Amino acid sequence: MFTRTKTILATAAILAAPALATVAIAAPADATTKYSSCDKLTRDFPNGVAKSAAAAQKQVRDGNSRPASSKRAQKVYQANKSNLDRDKDGTACEN
């Protein structure tokens, strides 16, 4: 009886593993995600997003933290620049 219980538990664990892995590997926001506010954008990009590495460097020179400027971050910037880059400096939601 004890061996049968261990076999059932092991089988259940093996069958449940793919479902748990799917939940644990949730993908980050799509690069074309539209954010309605800087609060929401900074959950994924804590220092904001920049349209280029040069724009990110300008924020550092101005005393702010370096915003993300990866290819993905640049796509997020392009998708959100009209509503989140209020000062039109090439960086959205800088801090």
C-alpha positions, 0 to 999 in steps of 0.5 A: 500500500505504501509503495502504491501511494508513493507511485501515485504521488510521484505520478501526480508530481510529474503530471503537475510539473508542466502546468506549474512551469507554465505559470512560473514562466509568465512572459513580460509585457509585449514590446508594443504594450500601451501603458496608460500611466507611468506607474504601470510602465515603471512596474516593468521598467523601473527607470523608464524607457528611452528611444536610444542609448544617447537619450538614456545617457542624457538622463544620466547627465541630467542626474536621473537614473539610466532608463532602459534602452534595449531594443525591447525598451525602444519599442515600448518607448515608440508605442507610448511616447505620445502619452508618456513622454510629456517633455519630449526629451526621448525618455518616457517615465524617467526618474 
